[in-house]
C-alpha cells in the first residue's frame, strides 16, 4: 500500500506497508511450518527454567540469576517475530504496516543486543568465580547483579536507538516487497529511495563489527578460563569446565547467525531465510534447554518441582 504526498507541485509515493514474501509460497509447506513452529512455541522451555530458578531457593547464586534473565530475554525475543510469522503462514496475504515493521526492528535489536551483553556479564561472573574465588561473594553480590542487568537493558536500548532513529527518517517511495518473514535492517535499508551508504556503514559497525568483536572476546576469555581450570588442582574443576563449555556453546549458537546476517554487505544470500529462522525462533528456545541438559542442579530442581506438583494435584 502506498500513499501520494504532494508539496509545491511535486508528488512522491510513501510506502504505508511492506509485503512479506515469507518462507514459502506453497500452501502445503506453509501449513506444515505453521503447525511445526506452533508446537515449538506453545510450551517453551524458557518458562520452565524461569519458574524453576525463581521458585527454588537453592538456585539463588549469580550464575542462575543470570541464566533466568537470559531465559526471560529469549522469551521476549521469541515474542517479536514468531507470532507474525505464524499468522502469515496461515494467511494468504502477508503484509505488515510501516510502523509494525519499525517496531519489529526496534525490539529485535534491543533484545538481541541485550542478550549479547548479558553473555559478556556471565563471562565476567565466570572469570571472578574461577580466578578470584575467595573474593567472589564480595565482588558478585546482589547489587552488582542487578546493576549488570540494568546496564544490559540500557546499553541494548542505546544500540537499538542508534539504528532505529535514522531508519524512521528514510524515505520509502518505491518497491515494498521483502523476501523474508520479518522486517530487518539489511533489507529495509535497500528499499529506501535515497543514498544509504553512510547509514549502511554505521549499521555495519554498530551491528556486524561490534558483534564479531564481542564474539572473539568471549571465545578468548572462555578459552583462557578453560586453560586455567584444567591447569588447577582444585576440587570441582570438571563442573566448572562443563559450565564454561556450556557458555561457549551458547556463544556460538547466538553469535554465529548474527555475524552471518550483519557482518557483511547489505546483499541477499541463499541461506538468509534459514539462518534467520534459527536466529529468531530456534536458537532462543534452545538456550535454556542446553543449560538444563548440562546442569544437574537445574534438572534436579525441575524434577522436584514436577513431582511436588503431581503430589499436590493428587491431594
GUSEMAR-43285 format. One record per atom (N, C-alpha, C, O): residue in three letters; x, y, z. Coordinates in steps of 0.1 Angstrom, whole numbers, plus 2048, in hexadecimal, padded with zeros to 3 digits. Example, Ala and Ser with C-alpha at 12.3 -4.5 7.8 and 13.67 -1.06 7.14 Angstrom:
<nodes>
Ala8847C784E/Ala87B7D384E/Ala8847DF84E/Ala88E7DF855/Ser8807EA847/Ser8897F5847/Ser88180084F/Ser88680B850/
</nodes>
This chain:
<nodes>
Unk8087F4800/Unk800800800/Unk80980C800/Unk81380D807/Unk8058167F8/Unk80D8237F7/Unk80382E7F7/Unk7F882D7F2/Unk8088397FC/Unk8008467FC/Unk8088507F5/Unk8148507F5/Unk80185A7EF/Unk8088647E7/Unk8088717EF/Unk7FE8767F4/Unk8148777F0/Unk8168837F8/Unk81B88E7EE/Unk82588C7E7/Unk8148997EE/Unk8188A47E5/Unk81C8B17EC/Unk8168B47F6/Unk8268B77E7/Unk82B8C37EE/Unk8318CC7E3/Unk83B8C87DC/Unk82C8D87E1/Unk8328E17D7/Unk8308DC7C9/Unk8398DF7C1/Unk8268D47C6/Unk8248CF7B9/Unk82C8C27B6/Unk82A8BC7AC/Unk8348BE7C0/Unk83C8B17BE/Unk8358A67C7/Unk8328A87D2/Unk83389B7C0/Unk82C8907C7/Unk8358847C9/Unk83D8807C0/Unk83587E7D5/Unk83D8727D8/Unk8348687DE/Unk82A86B7E4/Unk83885B7DB/Unk8308507E1/Unk83684B7EE/Unk8428497EE/Unk82E84A7F8/Unk833846805/Unk82E838808/Unk822836808/Unk83782F80C/Unk83382180F/Unk82C82181D/Unk832826826/Unk82081B81D/Unk81981A82A/Unk81980C830/Unk81680A83B/Unk81D802827/Unk81F7F482C/Unk8297ED824/Unk82C7F1818/Unk82E7E2829/Unk8387DA822/Unk8327CC820/Unk82B7C6829/Unk8347C6814/Unk82F7B9811/Unk83A7AF814/Unk8457B080F/Unk8377A581D/Unk84179B820/Unk83F78E818/Unk834789818/Unk84978A811/Unk84877E808/Unk848771810/Unk84376780B/Unk84C77281D/Unk84B766826/Unk85675B823/Unk85F75D81B/Unk853750829/Unk85D745828/Unk85A73C81C/Unk864737816/Unk84E73C817/Unk84B73380C/Unk83E739805/Unk83573E80C/Unk83C7367F8/Unk83073A7F1/Unk82772F7EF/Unk81C7307EA/Unk82B7237F3/Unk8237177F2/Unk81A7157FE/Unk81E71680A/Unk80D7147FC/Unk803714807/Unk805708810/Unk80570981D/Unk8086FC80B/Unk80B6F0813/Unk8176F281C/Unk8166EE828/Unk8216F8817/Unk82D6FA81F/Unk82B70582A/Unk82F703835/Unk82370F826/Unk81F719830/Unk81871383C/Unk81B716848/Unk80E70A839/Unk806704844/Unk80F6FB84D/Unk80E6FA859/Unk8186F3846/Unk8216EB84D/Unk82A6F3857/Unk82C6EF863/Unk82F6FE852/Unk83870785A/Unk83070D865/Unk83570F870/Unk823710862/Unk81B71686D/Unk81970D879/Unk81C712884/Unk816701877/Unk8146F8882/Unk8216F4888/Unk8216F1894/Unk82C6F3880/Unk8396F0886/Unk83D6FB88F/Unk8426F789B/Unk83D70788B/Unk841712894/Unk83771589F/Unk83B7198AA/Unk82A71289D/Unk8207148A8/Unk82370B8B3/Unk82270F8BF/Unk8266FE8B0/Unk8296F48BA/Unk8366F88C2/Unk8366F68CE/Unk83F6FE8BC/Unk84C7018C2/Unk84B70E8CB/Unk8537108D4/Unk8417168C8/Unk83F7228D0/Unk8357228DB/Unk83572A8E4/Unk82C7178DB/Unk8227168E5/Unk8287148F3/Unk82471A8FD/Unk83170A8F3/Unk837707900/Unk846709900/Unk84E700900/Unk84A716900/Unk858718900/Unk85F71590D/Unk859716918/Unk86B70F90C/Unk87370B918/Unk876718920/Unk87971792C/Unk877723919/Unk87A730920/Unk87273292D/Unk877736937/Unk86573092B/Unk85C732937/Unk85F729942/Unk85F72D94E/Unk86171C93F/Unk864712949/Unk871716950/Unk87271495C/Unk87B71A949/Unk88871E94F/Unk88672A958/Unk88B72A963/Unk87F734954/Unk87C74095C/Unk87573D969/Unk879741973/Unk86A735967/Unk862731973/Unk86B72997D/Unk86A72B989/Unk873720978/Unk87B717980/Unk88571F988/Unk88771E994/Unk88C729981/Unk896731988/Unk89173A992/Unk89673B99D/Unk88674198F/Unk88074B998/Unk8787459A3/Unk87574C9AD/Unk8757389A2/Unk86D7329AD/Unk8757299B6/Unk8707239C0/Unk8827279B2/Unk88B71E9BA/Unk8967269C1/Unk89E72C9BA/Unk8967269CE/Unk8A072D9D6/Unk8AE7289D4/Unk8B872F9D7/Unk8AF71B9D0/Unk8BD7169CE/Unk8C371A9C1/Unk8CF7189BF/Unk8BB7219B8/Unk8C17269AC/Unk8C17359AC/Unk8BD73C9A3/Unk8C773A9B7/Unk8C87499B9/Unk8D574F9B6/Unk8D775B9B9/Unk8DE7479B1/Unk8EC74C9AE/Unk8EB7569A2/Unk8E275599A/Unk8F575E9A0/Unk8F5768995/Unk8F4760987/Unk8EE76697E/Unk8FB755986/Unk8FA74D979/Unk8EC74A975/Unk8E874C96A/Unk8E474697F/Unk8D674297C/Unk8CD74F97A/Unk8C474F973/Unk8D1759981/Unk8CA766980/Unk8CC76B971/Unk8C277096B/Unk8D876B96C/Unk8DB76F95E/Unk8D4765954/Unk8CF76A94A/Unk8D4758957/Unk8CD74F94F/Unk8BE75194E/Unk8B8750943/Unk8B8754959/Unk8AA758959/Unk8A7764951/Unk89D765949/Unk8B076E951/Unk8AE77A949/Unk8B077793A/Unk8AA77D932/Unk8BA76E937/Unk8BC76A92A/Unk8AF763924/Unk8AB766919/Unk8A975A92C/Unk89D754927/Unk89275E925/Unk88A75C91C/Unk89176892E/Unk88777292C/Unk88977A920/Unk88077D918/Unk89677E91D/Unk899785911/Unk89677D904/Unk8907828FA/Unk899770905/Unk8967678FA/Unk8877668F7/Unk8827668EC/Unk87F766902/Unk871765901/Unk86B7728FB/Unk8627728F2/Unk87077E8FF/Unk86C78A8F9/Unk87078B8EA/Unk8687908E2/Unk87C7868E7/Unk8817868D9/Unk87877E8D0/Unk8767818C5/Unk8747728D6/Unk86B7698CE/Unk85D76F8CD/Unk8557698C5/Unk85A77A8D3/Unk84D7808D2/Unk84C78B8C8/Unk8427918C5/Unk85778E8C1/Unk8587998B8/Unk8547958AA/Unk84A79B8A4/Unk85A78B8A4/Unk857787896/Unk84F77A895/Unk84677A88C/Unk85077089D/Unk84876389B/Unk83976589B/Unk83375F892/Unk83376E8A3/Unk82476F8A2/Unk820774895/Unk81676F88F/Unk82777E88F/Unk823783882/Unk826778877/Unk81F77786E/Unk831771879/Unk835766870/Unk82A75C86F/Unk826757864/Unk82575787B/Unk81B74D87B/Unk80E752875/Unk80774B86E/Unk80A75F877/Unk7FE765871/Unk7FF765862/Unk7F676285B/Unk80B76885D/Unk80D76984F/Unk80D75B848/Unk80975A83D/Unk81375184F/Unk81374484A/Unk80473E848/Unk80273683F/Unk7FB743850/Unk7ED73F84F/Unk7E5748846/Unk7D9745844/Unk7EB753842/Unk7E475D83A/Unk7E875D82C/Unk7F475A829/Unk7DF761823/Unk7E3762815/Unk7EA76F811/Unk7F1770808/Unk7E777A819/Unk7ED786816/Unk7F778A822/Unk7F378B82E/Unk80378B81F/Unk80D78E829/Unk81279C827/Unk81A7A081E/Unk80E7A5831/Unk8127B3831/Unk8147B883F/Unk80E7B2848/Unk81C7C2840/Unk81E7C884D/Unk81E7D784C/Unk8247DC842/Unk8187DE855/Unk8187ED853/Unk8257F3855/Unk82F7EC85A/Unk8277FF851/Unk834806852/Unk839806860/Unk844803863/Unk83080A869/Unk83480C877/Unk8357FE87E/Unk83D7FC887/Unk82D7F4879/Unk82F7E787E/Unk83D7E187B/Unk8447DB883/Unk8427E586F/Unk84F7E186A/Unk85A7E8873/Unk8637E1877/Unk8587F5875/Unk8627FC87D/Unk8627F788B/Unk86D7F6891/Unk8577F3891/Unk8577EE89F/Unk85E7E089F/Unk8657DE8A9/Unk85C7D8895/Unk8647CB895/Unk8737CE895/Unk87A7C889D/Unk8777D788D/Unk8867DA88C/Unk88B7DF899/Unk8957DB89E/Unk8837E88A0/Unk8877EE8AC/Unk8897E38B7/Unk8937E38BE/Unk87F7DB8B9/Unk87F7D18C4/Unk8897C68C1/Unk88F7C08CA/Unk88A7C28B4/Unk8947B78B0/Unk8A27BB8B4/Unk8A97B38BA/Unk8A67C88B1/Unk8B37CC8B4/Unk8B57D08C3/Unk8C07CF8C8/Unk8AB7D48C9/Unk8AC7D78D8/Unk8AE7CA8DF/Unk8B77C98E7/Unk8A57C18DD/Unk8A67B48E5/Unk8B27AC8E1/Unk8B97A68E9/Unk8B57AC8D4/Unk8C17A58CF/Unk8CE7AA8D5/Unk8D67A28D9/Unk8CF7B78D5/Unk8DB7BD8DB/Unk8DC7BB8EA/Unk8E77B88EF/Unk8D07BB8F1/Unk8D07B98FF/Unk8D57AA902/Unk8DC7A890C/Unk8D17A18F9/Unk8D57938FC/Unk8E47928FA/Unk8EB78B902/Unk8EA7988F0/Unk8F87978EE/Unk90079D8FA/Unk90A7988FE/Unk8FB7A98FE/Unk9017AF90A/Unk9007A7917/Unk9097A791F/Unk8F47A0918/Unk8F3798924/Unk8FD78C924/Unk90278892E/Unk900787918/Unk90A77C917/Unk91878191B/Unk92077A921/Unk91B78E918/Unk92779491D/Unk92779592C/Unk931793933/Unk91B799932/Unk91A799940/Unk91C78C947/Unk92278A951/Unk917781940/Unk918774945/Unk92776F944/Unk92B76894D/Unk92E77493A/Unk93C771939/Unk944777944/Unk94D771949/Unk940784947/Unk94778A953/Unk944783960/Unk94D782968/Unk93877E961/Unk93477696D/Unk93D76A96E/Unk942766979/Unk93F763963/Unk948757963/Unk95675A966/Unk95D75396C/Unk95B766960/Unk96976A963/Unk96B76C972/Unk975767977/Unk962773978/Unk964775987/Unk96376898E/Unk96B766998/Unk95A76098B/Unk958753992/Unk96574A991/Unk96874399A/Unk96B74A985/Unk977741983/Unk984748987/Unk98C74198D/Unk986754984/Unk99375B987/Unk993761995/Unk99E76399A/Unk98876599A/Unk98876B9A8/Unk97D7659B0/Unk97476C9B4/Unk97E7589B3/Unk9737519BA/Unk9717579C8/Unk9657579CD/Unk97B75B9CF/Unk97A7609DD/Unk97376D9DD/Unk96D7719E8/Unk9747759D3/Unk96E7829D2/Unk9607829CB/Unk95A78D9CA/Unk95C7769C7/Unk9507769BE/Unk94477B9C5/Unk93C7839BF/Unk9417779D2/Unk93577C9D9/Unk93578B9DA/Unk92A7919DB/Unk9417919DC/Unk9417A09DD/Unk9407A79D0/Unk9397B29CF/Unk9457A29C5/Unk9457A89B8/Unk9387A69B1/Unk9327B09AD/Unk93379A9B0/Unk9267979AA/Unk91C7959B4/Unk91778A9B7/Unk9177A19BA/Unk90C7A09C3/Unk8FF7A49BC/Unk8FF7A69B0/Unk8F47A49C4/Unk8E77A79BE/Unk8E67B49B8/Unk8E07B59AD/Unk8EC7BE9BE/Unk8EC7CC9B8/Unk8F37CC9AA/Unk8EE7D29A1/Unk8FF7C59AA/Unk9067C599D/Unk8FE7BE992/Unk8FE7C2987/Unk8F87B3996/Unk8F07AB98C/Unk8E57B3986/Unk8E37B397A/Unk8DD7BA98F/Unk8D27C398A/Unk8D87CE982/Unk8D17D3978/Unk8E37D4986/Unk8E97DF97E/Unk8ED7DA970/Unk8EB7E2966/Unk8F27CE96F/Unk8F67C9962/Unk8EA7C7959/Unk8EA7C994D/Unk8DF7C295F/Unk8D37C0957/Unk8CD7CD952/Unk8C97CE947/Unk8CD7D795B/Unk8C87E5957/Unk8D17EA94B/Unk8CC7F0942/Unk8DE7E894D/Unk8E87ED943/Unk8E57E6935/Unk8E67EC92B/Unk8E37D9936/Unk8E07D192A/Unk8D47D6923/Unk8D57D8916/Unk8C97D992A/Unk8BD7DE923/Unk8BF7EC91D/Unk8BB7EF912/Unk8C67F5925/Unk8C9802920/Unk8D2803914/Unk8CF80A90B/Unk8DD7FB915/Unk8E67FB909/Unk8E07F58FD/Unk8E27F98F2/Unk8D87EB8FF/Unk8D17E58F4/Unk8C77EF8EE/Unk8C67EF8E1/Unk8C07F78F6/Unk8B78018F1/Unk8BF80C8E9/Unk8BA8108DF/Unk8CB80F8EE/Unk8D38198E7/Unk8D78148D9/Unk8D781B8CF/Unk8DB8078D9/Unk8DF8018CC/Unk8D48018C2/Unk8D68058B7/Unk8C87FE8C7/Unk8BC7FE8BE/Unk8B880C8B9/Unk8B580E8AD/Unk8B98168C2/Unk8B68248BE/Unk8BF8298B4/Unk8BB8318AB/Unk8CC8258B5/Unk8D682A8AB/Unk8D282689D/Unk8D582E893/Unk8CB81B89B/Unk8C781688E/Unk8B981A88B/Unk8B681D87F/Unk8B081A895/Unk8A281D893/Unk89F82B88F/Unk89782E886/Unk8A6835895/Unk8A3843893/Unk8A6847884/Unk89E84D87E/Unk8B284387F/Unk8B4846870/Unk8AA83F867/Unk8A784585D/Unk8A683386A/Unk89D82C861/Unk890832860/Unk88A833855/Unk88A83786B/Unk87C83D86A/Unk87C84A862/Unk87284F85E/Unk88884F85F/Unk88985B857/Unk88C858848/Unk88D862840/Unk88D84C845/Unk890848837/Unk88384982F/Unk878846833/Unk88484E822/Unk87884F81A/Unk876841812/Unk88083C80C/Unk86A83C812/Unk86783080B/Unk85D833801/Unk851835804/Unk8618337F4/Unk8578387EA/Unk85782E7DE/Unk8508317D4/Unk85E8237DF/Unk85E8197D4/Unk85980C7D7/Unk84E80B7DD/Unk8618017D5/Unk85C7F37D8/Unk85A7F27E7/Unk8617F87EF/Unk8517E97EA/Unk84E7E77F9/Unk84D7D87FC/Unk8477D4805/Unk8547D07F4/Unk8547C17F6/Unk8617BD7FC/Unk86C7C07F8/Unk85F7B5807/Unk86B7B080F/Unk86B7A080D/Unk86179A810/Unk87679B808/Unk87778D807/Unk87B786814/Unk886781815/Unk87278781D/Unk87578182B/Unk868780832/Unk85D78482D/Unk86877B83E/Unk85C779846/Unk85B784851/Unk852784859/Unk86578D852/Unk86579885C/Unk86D7A4856/Unk8747A284C/Unk86C7AF85D/Unk8737BB859/Unk8817BB860/Unk8827B986C/Unk88B7BE858/Unk8987C085E/Unk89F7CB857/Unk89C7CF84B/Unk8A97D085D/Unk8B07DC858/Unk8B67DA84A/Unk8B47E3841/Unk8BD7CF848/Unk8C47CE83B/Unk8BB7CE82F/Unk8C07D1824/Unk8AF7C9830/Unk8A67C9825/Unk89E7D6824/Unk89B7DB819/Unk89A7DC82F/Unk8927E882F/Unk89A7F482A/Unk8957FB822/Unk8A77F582D/Unk8AF800829/Unk8B17FF819/Unk8B180A813/Unk8B17F3814/Unk8B27F2805/Unk8A67F87FE/Unk8A77FB7F2/Unk89B7F8804/Unk88E7FD7FE/Unk88D80C7FE/Unk8848127F8/Unk896813806/Unk895822807/Unk8998287FA/Unk8A28247F3/Unk8918337F6/Unk89483A7EA/Unk89D8467EC/Unk89A8517E9/Unk8A98437F2/Unk8B384D7F5/Unk8C18467F6/Unk8C18397F8/Unk8CB84D7F6/Unk8D98477F8/Unk8DA843807/Unk8D984C810/Unk8DD836809/Unk8DE831817/Unk8EC82C81A/Unk8EE824823/Unk8F6831812/Unk90482B814/Unk90982E822/Unk90E825829/Unk90783A827/Unk90C83E834/Unk90583683F/Unk90A831849/Unk8F783583D/Unk8EF82E847/Unk8F381F848/Unk8F4819852/Unk8F581983C/Unk8FA80B83C/Unk907809843/Unk9097FF849/Unk910813841/Unk91D812848/Unk91B813857/Unk92180B85F/Unk91281C85C/Unk91081D86A/Unk90A810870/Unk90D80C87B/Unk90080B868/Unk8FA7FE86D/Unk9037F286D/Unk9027E9875/Unk90C7F2863/Unk9157E7862/Unk91F7E886E/Unk9227DD874/Unk9237F4872/Unk92C7F587E/Unk9247F288B/Unk9297EB893/Unk9187F788C/Unk9107F6898/Unk90B7E889A/Unk90A7E48A6/Unk9077E1890/Unk9027D3891/Unk90C7C988D/Unk90F7C0895/Unk9117C9881/Unk91A7BF87C/Unk9287BE883/Unk92C7B4889/Unk92F7C9882/Unk93D7CA888/Unk93D7C8897/Unk9457C289D/Unk9337CF89D/Unk9327CE8AC/Unk92F7C08B0/Unk9357BB8BA/Unk9267B98A9/Unk9237AB8AC/Unk92F7A28AB/Unk93179A8B3/Unk9367A48A0/Unk94279C89D/Unk94D79E8A8/Unk9537948AD/Unk94F7AA8AC/Unk9597AD8B7/Unk9547A78C4/Unk95D7A18CB/Unk9487A88C8/Unk9437A28D4/Unk9447938D3/Unk94878C8DD/Unk94278D8C8/Unk94377E8C6/Unk95177A8C8/Unk9547708D0/Unk95B7818C2/Unk96977D8C3/Unk96D77F8D2/Unk9757778D7/Unk96978A8D8/Unk96D78D8E6/Unk9687828EF/Unk96F77D8F8/Unk95B77D8ED/Unk9567738F6/Unk95D7668F4/Unk95F75F8FE/Unk9607628E8/Unk9677568E5/Unk9757568EB/Unk97974C8F1/Unk97C7618EA/Unk9897628F0/Unk9887618FF/Unk99175B906/Unk97E768905/Unk97C768914/Unk979759919/Unk980755922/Unk970753912/Unk96D745917/Unk97873B914/Unk97A73291C/Unk97F73D909/Unk98B735907/Unk995736911/Unk99B72C916/Unk998743916/Unk9A1745921/Unk99C73F92E/Unk9A4739936/Unk98F740930/Unk98A73B93D/Unk98A72C93D/Unk98E726947/Unk988725931/Unk989717931/Unk997712933/Unk99970893A/Unk9A171992D/Unk9AF71692F/Unk9B271793E/Unk9BA70E943/Unk9AD721945/Unk9B0723953/Unk9AA71895B/Unk9B0713965/Unk99E714958/Unk99770A95F/Unk99E6FD95E/Unk9A06F6968/Unk9A26F9952/Unk9A86EC950/Unk9B66EC956/Unk9BB6E195A/Unk9BC6F7958/Unk9CA6F795E/Unk9C96F896D/Unk9D36F5974/Unk9BD6FA973/Unk9BC6FB981/Unk9BA6ED987/Unk9B76E4980/Unk9BB6EC994/Unk9BA6DF99B/Unk9AE6E09A5/Unk9AD6D89AE/Unk9A66EA9A3/Unk99A6EC9AD/Unk98F6E29AA/Unk98E6DD99F/Unk9876DF9B5/Unk97C6D69B3/Unk9716DD9AB/Unk96F6E99AB/Unk96A6D49A4/Unk95E6D999D/Unk9626E0990/Unk95A6E798A/Unk96F6DE98B/Unk9736E497F/Unk96B6DF972/Unk96A6E6968/Unk9676D2973/Unk9606CD968/Unk9526D4966/Unk94E6D695B/Unk94C6D7972/Unk93F6DE971/Unk9416EC96C/Unk9396F1964/Unk94C6F3970/Unk94F70096B/Unk95270095C/Unk94D709955/Unk95A6F6958/Unk95D6F594A/Unk9506F2942/Unk94F6F8937/Unk9476EA947/Unk93B6E7940/Unk9326F493E/Unk92C6F6934/Unk9326FD949/Unk92B709948/Unk93171293D/Unk929719935/Unk93E71393C/Unk94571B932/Unk942716924/Unk93F71E91B/Unk942709923/Unk93E703915/Unk930706912/Unk92D709906/Unk92770691B/Unk919709919/Unk918717914/Unk91171A90A/Unk91F72091A/Unk91F72F916/Unk924730908/Unk91F738900/Unk92F729905/Unk93572A8F8/Unk92B7258ED/Unk92A72B8E2/Unk92371A8F0/Unk9197158E7/Unk90F7208E4/Unk90B7238D9/Unk90A7278EF/Unk9007318EE/Unk90573D8E6/Unk8FE7438DD/Unk9127408E8/Unk91874B8E1/Unk9187488D2/Unk9157518CA/Unk91C73C8CE/Unk91C7388C0/Unk90E7398BA/Unk90D73F8AF/Unk9047338C0/Unk8F77328BA/Unk8F07408B9/Unk8E77428B2/Unk8F47498C2/Unk8EE7568C2/Unk8F67608B9/Unk8EF7688B2/Unk90375F8B9/Unk90A7698B1/Unk90C7658A3/Unk90D76E89A/Unk90E7588A0/Unk910754892/Unk906759888/Unk90A75F87E/Unk8F975788A/Unk8EF75D881/Unk8EF76C880/Unk8EE771875/Unk8F177388B/Unk8F278188B/Unk8FE786882/Unk8FC79087B/Unk909780884/Unk91578387C/Unk91278186D/Unk915789865/Unk90B77686A/Unk90877385C/Unk8FF77E856/Unk90078284B/Unk8F578285E/Unk8EB78B859/Unk8EF79A858/Unk8EB7A184F/Unk8F879E862/Unk8FB7AC862/Unk90A7B085F/Unk90D7BC85C/Unk9137A6860/Unk9217A985D/Unk9247A784F/Unk92D79E84C/Unk91D7AE846/Unk91F7AB837/Unk9187B7830/Unk9117BF836/Unk91A7B8823/Unk9137C281B/Unk9047C081B/Unk8FF7B581D/Unk8FC7CA819/Unk8ED7C9819/Unk8E87C380C/Unk8E37CA804/Unk8EA7B680B/Unk8E67AF7FF/Unk8DF7A2803/Unk8E179D80E/Unk8D779C7FA/Unk8D07907FD/Unk8D97847FA/Unk8E07847F0/Unk8D877A802/Unk8E076D801/Unk8D6762802/Unk8CB763808/Unk8D97567FC/Unk8D074B7FB/Unk8CB746809/Unk8C074180A/Unk8D4746813/Unk8D1741820/Unk8CA74B82A/Unk8C9748836/Unk8C7756825/Unk8C276182E/Unk8B675D836/Unk8B575F842/Unk8AC757830/Unk8A0753837/Unk8A2748841/Unk89D74884C/Unk8AA73E83D/Unk8AD733846/Unk8B4738853/Unk8B173585E/Unk8BE741851/Unk8C674685C/Unk8BD74F865/Unk8BD74F871/Unk8B475785E/Unk8AA75F865/Unk8A175786E/Unk89E75B879/Unk89C74C869/Unk894743871/Unk89B73E87E/Unk89573F889/Unk8A773987C/Unk8AF735888/Unk8B2740891/Unk8B173E89D/Unk8B474C88C/Unk8B8757894/Unk8AD75D89C/Unk8AE7618A8/Unk8A175D896/Unk89576489D/Unk88C75A8A4/Unk88475F8AC/Unk88C74E8A0/Unk8827448A5/Unk8887388AD/Unk8867368B8/Unk8917318A6/Unk8967248AB/Unk8A07268B6/Unk89E7218C1/Unk8AB72E8B4/Unk8B572F8BE/Unk8B17368CB/Unk8B57318D5/Unk8A87408CB/Unk8A47468D7/Unk89C73C8E0/Unk89C73D8EC/Unk8967328DA/Unk88F7278E1/Unk89871D8E6/Unk8957158F0/Unk8A471B8DF/Unk8AE7118E3/Unk8B77158EE/Unk8BB70C8F5/Unk8B97228F0/Unk8C37268FA/Unk8C0720908/Unk8C971990E/Unk8B472290E/Unk8B171D91B/Unk8B170D91B/Unk8B5707925/Unk8AD707910/Unk8AD6F990F/Unk8BC6F3910/Unk8BE6E9917/Unk8C56FA90A/Unk8D36F690A/Unk8D86F7919/Unk8DF6EE91E/Unk8D570291F/Unk8D970492D/Unk8D36F9936/Unk8D96F493F/Unk8C66F6933/Unk8BF6EC93B/Unk8C56DF93A/Unk8C76D8944/Unk8C86DB92E/Unk8CE6CD92B/Unk8DC6CC931/Unk8E06C1934/Unk8E36D7932/Unk8F16D6936/Unk8F36DB945/Unk8FE6DC94A/Unk8E86DD94C/Unk8E96E295A/Unk8E16D8963/Unk8D46D9962/Unk8E76D196B/Unk8E06C7974/Unk8D76CE97E/Unk8CD6C9982/Unk8DB6DA983/Unk8D46E198D/Unk8C66E5988/Unk8BC6E498F/Unk8C66EA97B/Unk8B96EE976/Unk8B16E2973/Unk8A46E2975/Unk8B76D796D/Unk8AF6CB96A/Unk8A96C6977/Unk89D6C2977/Unk8B06C6982/Unk8AB6C198F/Unk8A06C9994/Unk8966C4999/Unk8A16D7993/Unk8976E0997/Unk88A6DF98F/Unk87F6DF995/Unk88C6DC982/Unk8806DA97A/Unk8786CE97E/Unk86C6CD97E/Unk8806C3980/Unk87A6B6984/Unk8726B8991/Unk8676B3992/Unk8786BF99B/Unk8726C19A8/Unk8656C99A6/Unk85B6C69AD/Unk8666D399E/Unk85A6DC99C/Unk84F6D4995/Unk8436D6999/Unk8526CC98B/Unk8486C4984/Unk8426BA98E/Unk8366B898E/Unk84B6B3995/Unk8466A999F/Unk83D6AF9AA/Unk8336AA9AD/Unk8416BB9AF/Unk8396C29B9/Unk82C6C69B4/Unk8226C49BB/Unk82B6CB9A7/Unk81E6CE9A1/Unk8156C299F/Unk8096C39A1/Unk81B6B799B/Unk8136AB99A/Unk80D6A69A7/Unk8016A39A7/Unk8156A79B2/Unk8106A39BF/Unk8056AD9C3/Unk7FB6A89C9/Unk8076B99C1/Unk7FD6C49C5/Unk7F06C29BD/Unk7E56C39C3/Unk7F16BE9B0/Unk7E56BC9A8/Unk7DD6B09AD/Unk7D16B09AD/Unk7E56A69B1/Unk7DE6999B6/Unk7D669C9C3/Unk7CB6979C5/Unk7DC6A49CB/Unk7D66A89D8/Unk7C96B09D5/Unk7C36B49DF/
</nodes>
